[in-house]
């Protein structure tokens, strides 16, 4: 069986799935390499309410499932594997994976980002035992328990709103004097009577033996430190772009891949899309748009390689 494809997409989140659909519809041979299940961060969303076309919202898992099904319908292939390297020699890319070596004419890099950790005492030790980075995954385990949410962005506020449906004992802290989330998202938290918001607070330590029992908090304005009983801690403080296999490529200070408006990196034929690139706005709809643009430009790039540019 041939291991050459026109386009290899590394990552199966919303950006990768969108790219897969548009590439396959262009009658290109497309392979999506994904380490886990398709969907990426969308899998963690209980109710995706701000994606156009779903006025009543849609579960993130169902949304991802539909995107994959649509890409497969147009001919995209999927392979569960871990990619370890991407190299280019002439006009051909070589992608080394845990399932073997593949070649292609263009690569769309859509690996996304992973949750950032606080790096405080007790965080790693109690991960999975009251410390979580996914409300929909672990929230149901703490129904009617006392929960602490940490963070000030869209994800933190979205997850806080979700968790407030599970308990009446929810405290949400942020180190600044206001949330950085979109106003509509932040207002849901601020106006929710079931959420106690404490600004100018940081989490200093998570305490417990085999599970979370309390936390140590600091007031940033007065520097006062105090302890409080808590059953769970949900941390949403941003993400780390997954770019480790692309060492020699231009990135910004946060480690995100720099592209132009066509999703092109400095390496011809290599595109970066979604949360892994230096986009000013990280949302599922933006990632899907990135994927569509990259697929369109990659298709043109492959036509040029084949000497089949329209109009020539």
C-alpha positions as CSV (number, residue, x, y, z in Angstrom):
1,X,0.0,0.0,0.0
2,X,1.3,3.4,-0.9
3,X,2.4,5.6,2.0
4,X,2.3,8.8,-0.1
5,X,-0.5,11.3,0.2
6,X,-1.1,14.7,-1.3
7,X,-1.7,16.3,2.1
8,X,-1.0,15.0,5.6
9,X,-2.8,16.8,8.4
10,X,-1.2,16.4,11.8
11,X,-3.9,16.8,14.5
12,X,-7.6,16.0,14.4
13,X,-9.1,19.0,16.3
14,X,-11.6,21.4,14.6
15,X,-8.8,23.0,12.5
16,X,-7.5,19.6,11.3
17,X,-11.0,18.3,10.6
18,X,-12.0,21.3,8.7
19,X,-8.8,21.1,6.7
20,X,-9.4,17.4,6.0
21,X,-12.9,18.1,4.7
22,X,-11.8,21.0,2.4
23,X,-8.7,19.1,1.1
24,X,-10.7,15.9,0.4
25,X,-13.4,17.9,-1.4
26,X,-10.6,19.2,-3.7
27,X,-10.1,15.6,-4.8
28,X,-6.8,15.3,-3.0
29,X,-5.5,12.3,-1.1
30,X,-5.7,13.3,2.5
31,X,-4.5,11.6,5.7
32,X,-5.2,12.9,9.2
33,X,-2.8,11.7,11.9
34,X,-4.3,12.1,15.3
35,X,-2.8,10.8,18.6
36,X,-6.1,10.5,20.5
37,X,-9.8,10.9,19.4
38,X,-10.7,13.5,16.8
39,X,-12.1,16.7,18.2
40,X,-9.3,18.2,20.3
41,X,-10.4,20.8,22.9
42,X,-13.9,20.6,21.5
43,X,-14.3,17.2,23.2
44,X,-14.2,18.9,26.6
45,X,-17.1,21.3,25.8
46,X,-20.4,20.3,27.4
47,X,-22.5,22.7,25.3
48,X,-21.0,24.5,22.4
49,X,-23.3,27.5,22.1
50,X,-21.5,30.0,20.0
51,X,-20.8,28.1,16.8
52,X,-23.0,29.4,13.9
53,X,-25.8,27.1,12.9
54,X,-26.5,25.6,16.4
55,X,-28.8,28.1,18.1
56,X,-29.5,25.6,20.9
57,X,-25.9,24.6,21.3
58,X,-24.3,21.2,20.6
59,X,-22.3,18.8,22.7
60,X,-18.6,19.0,21.9
61,X,-18.2,15.3,21.4
62,X,-21.2,15.2,19.0
63,X,-19.9,18.2,17.1
64,X,-16.5,16.6,16.6
65,X,-18.0,13.3,15.6
66,X,-20.0,15.1,12.9
67,X,-17.0,16.9,11.6
68,X,-15.0,13.7,11.3
69,X,-17.9,11.9,9.6
70,X,-18.2,14.8,7.1
71,X,-14.4,14.6,6.3
72,X,-14.6,10.9,5.8
73,X,-17.6,11.3,3.5
74,X,-15.4,13.3,1.1
75,X,-12.6,10.7,1.3
76,X,-10.3,11.8,4.0
77,X,-8.4,8.9,5.8
78,X,-7.6,8.8,9.5
79,X,-4.8,7.2,11.3
80,X,-4.3,7.0,15.1
81,X,-0.6,7.5,15.7
82,X,2.1,9.7,17.2
83,X,4.1,11.9,14.9
84,X,7.7,12.1,15.9
85,X,9.3,14.2,13.1
86,X,8.5,16.2,10.0
87,X,11.3,16.8,7.4
88,X,11.4,18.2,3.9
89,X,13.7,17.2,1.1
90,X,13.1,19.0,-2.2
91,X,9.4,19.1,-2.8
92,X,8.6,16.1,-0.6
93,X,7.8,16.0,3.1
94,X,8.6,13.0,5.2
95,X,6.4,12.4,8.3
96,X,7.7,9.8,10.7
97,X,5.0,8.3,12.9
98,X,4.5,5.4,15.4
99,X,2.7,3.6,12.5
100,X,5.5,4.1,10.0
101,X,6.9,6.6,7.6
102,X,4.7,8.6,5.2
103,X,5.4,11.2,2.5
104,X,3.4,14.0,1.1
105,X,3.5,17.2,-0.9
106,X,2.1,19.5,1.8
107,X,1.6,19.3,5.6
108,X,-1.1,21.0,7.6
109,X,0.1,21.2,11.2
110,X,-2.9,21.3,13.6
111,X,-1.7,19.9,16.9
112,X,-3.3,22.5,19.1
113,X,-2.3,23.3,22.6
114,X,-2.3,21.6,26.0
115,X,-3.5,23.0,29.4
116,X,-1.0,25.1,31.2
117,X,-0.2,24.2,34.8
118,X,0.3,26.5,37.8
119,X,3.4,24.6,39.0
120,X,2.4,25.0,42.7
121,X,2.8,22.5,45.5
122,X,0.1,19.8,45.5
123,X,-0.9,20.3,41.9
124,X,0.9,17.4,40.3
125,X,0.5,15.2,43.4
126,X,-3.2,15.5,43.5
127,X,-3.9,15.6,39.7
128,X,-6.9,13.2,39.1
129,X,-7.7,13.3,42.8
130,X,-9.5,16.6,42.9
131,X,-7.2,18.6,40.6
132,X,-8.6,18.8,37.1
133,X,-8.3,20.7,33.8
134,X,-11.6,19.6,32.4
135,X,-14.9,20.5,33.9
136,X,-17.0,18.2,31.7
137,X,-14.7,15.3,32.3
138,X,-14.5,15.5,36.1
139,X,-17.1,17.9,37.3
140,X,-19.8,15.3,37.8
141,X,-17.6,13.6,40.4
142,X,-18.0,16.7,42.6
143,X,-21.7,17.3,42.6
144,X,-22.7,19.4,45.6
145,X,-19.1,19.6,46.7
146,X,-17.0,22.8,47.2
147,X,-15.2,23.6,44.0
148,X,-12.5,26.2,43.3
149,X,-12.0,27.5,39.7
150,X,-8.8,29.3,38.7
151,X,-8.5,31.6,35.7
152,X,-9.8,34.6,33.9
153,X,-10.2,33.8,30.3
154,X,-13.0,32.4,28.2
155,X,-12.3,28.8,29.1
156,X,-12.3,29.5,32.8
157,X,-15.6,31.4,32.7
158,X,-17.2,28.8,30.4
159,X,-16.2,25.9,32.7
160,X,-17.2,27.9,35.8
161,X,-20.7,28.4,34.4
162,X,-20.9,24.6,33.7
163,X,-19.7,23.6,37.1
164,X,-22.2,26.0,38.8
165,X,-24.9,23.6,37.5
166,X,-23.4,20.8,39.7
167,X,-22.9,22.6,43.0
168,X,-24.0,25.7,45.0
169,X,-20.5,25.9,46.5
170,X,-18.3,27.3,43.8
171,X,-15.5,29.9,44.2
172,X,-13.9,31.4,41.2
173,X,-10.6,33.3,41.6
174,X,-8.5,35.4,39.2
175,X,-5.2,37.2,39.9
176,X,-6.3,40.4,38.2
177,X,-9.1,42.8,39.2
178,X,-11.3,41.7,36.2
179,X,-11.7,38.8,33.8
180,X,-10.0,38.9,30.4
181,X,-12.8,36.8,28.9
182,X,-15.2,38.2,26.4
183,X,-17.8,40.4,28.1
184,X,-20.7,38.1,27.4
185,X,-18.9,35.1,28.7
186,X,-17.6,36.9,31.8
187,X,-21.0,38.4,32.6
188,X,-22.5,34.9,32.8
189,X,-20.1,34.2,35.7
190,X,-20.5,37.6,37.4
191,X,-24.3,37.5,37.3
192,X,-24.5,33.9,38.4
193,X,-25.7,33.8,42.0
194,X,-24.2,30.3,42.4
195,X,-20.6,31.6,41.8
196,X,-18.6,33.5,44.3
197,X,-16.0,35.6,42.4
198,X,-12.9,36.7,44.1
199,X,-10.6,39.0,42.1
200,X,-7.0,39.8,43.1
201,X,-6.5,36.2,44.3
202,X,-3.9,33.6,43.5
203,X,-3.7,29.9,44.4
204,X,-0.5,29.2,46.3
205,X,-0.9,25.5,47.3
206,X,-3.3,22.6,47.0
207,X,-3.4,20.5,50.2
208,X,-4.5,16.9,50.8
209,X,-3.2,13.4,51.3
210,X,-5.0,11.1,48.8
211,X,-7.4,13.8,47.7
212,X,-7.9,17.6,47.8
213,X,-9.1,18.8,51.2
214,X,-8.1,22.5,51.2
215,X,-6.3,25.2,49.4
216,X,-4.0,28.1,50.3
217,X,-5.0,31.4,48.7
218,X,-3.3,34.7,48.6
219,X,-4.9,38.2,48.2
220,X,-2.6,40.0,45.8
221,X,-3.5,43.5,47.0
222,X,-2.9,42.9,50.8
223,X,-0.6,39.9,50.4
224,X,-2.7,38.1,53.1
225,X,-2.5,34.3,52.9
226,X,-5.3,32.1,54.2
227,X,-6.5,28.5,53.9
228,X,-9.9,27.3,53.0
229,X,-11.5,23.9,52.7
230,X,-12.1,22.7,49.2
231,X,-13.0,19.4,47.5
232,X,-11.8,20.1,44.0
233,X,-9.7,22.6,42.0
234,X,-10.3,23.2,38.3
235,X,-7.5,25.1,36.6
236,X,-7.9,27.0,33.4
237,X,-5.0,29.4,32.9
238,X,-4.2,29.1,29.2
239,X,-2.4,26.6,27.0
240,X,1.0,25.6,25.7
241,X,1.2,25.1,21.9
242,X,2.3,21.6,20.9
243,X,5.2,22.4,18.6
244,X,8.0,20.2,19.9
245,X,8.5,18.3,16.6
246,X,9.0,21.6,14.7
247,X,12.1,22.9,16.3
248,X,13.5,25.1,13.5
249,X,10.5,27.2,12.6
250,X,9.6,30.8,13.5
251,X,7.5,31.1,16.6
252,X,6.4,34.1,18.8
253,X,7.4,34.6,22.4
254,X,4.6,32.3,23.5
255,X,5.9,29.4,21.4
256,X,3.1,29.7,18.8
257,X,3.9,29.2,15.1
258,X,4.0,32.4,13.1
259,X,2.1,32.3,9.8
260,X,0.8,34.7,7.2
261,X,-2.9,35.2,6.5
262,X,-2.8,32.1,4.3
263,X,-1.7,29.9,7.2
264,X,1.7,29.5,5.5
265,X,4.8,29.1,7.6
266,X,8.3,30.1,6.4
267,X,8.7,26.6,5.0
268,X,6.9,26.3,1.6
269,X,4.2,23.7,1.8
270,X,4.0,23.6,5.6
271,X,0.9,25.2,7.1
272,X,-0.1,25.8,10.7
273,X,-3.7,26.2,11.8
274,X,-5.8,26.5,14.9
275,X,-4.5,27.0,18.5
276,X,-0.9,26.1,17.6
277,X,-0.4,29.3,15.5
278,X,-0.2,32.9,16.6
279,X,-3.8,33.8,16.2
280,X,-5.3,36.8,18.1
281,X,-8.5,34.8,18.9
282,X,-8.6,31.2,19.9
283,X,-12.1,29.8,19.2
284,X,-13.4,26.7,17.5
285,X,-14.9,28.7,14.6
286,X,-11.5,30.5,14.1
287,X,-9.7,27.1,14.0
288,X,-12.2,25.7,11.5
289,X,-11.7,28.8,9.3
290,X,-7.9,28.4,9.6
291,X,-8.3,24.8,8.4
292,X,-10.4,25.7,5.4
293,X,-8.0,28.5,4.3
294,X,-4.9,26.2,4.7
295,X,-6.6,23.5,2.6
296,X,-7.5,25.9,-0.1
297,X,-4.0,27.4,-0.3
298,X,-2.4,23.9,0.0
299,X,-4.5,22.7,-3.0
300,X,-3.1,25.6,-5.0
301,X,0.4,24.9,-3.9
302,X,0.1,21.3,-5.0
303,X,-1.3,22.4,-8.4
304,X,1.8,24.6,-8.8
305,X,4.0,21.6,-8.1
306,X,2.2,19.6,-10.7
307,X,2.3,22.4,-13.2
308,X,-1.5,22.6,-13.2
309,X,-2.1,26.1,-12.1
310,X,-5.5,27.3,-13.4
311,X,-5.2,29.7,-16.4
312,X,-1.8,28.6,-17.5
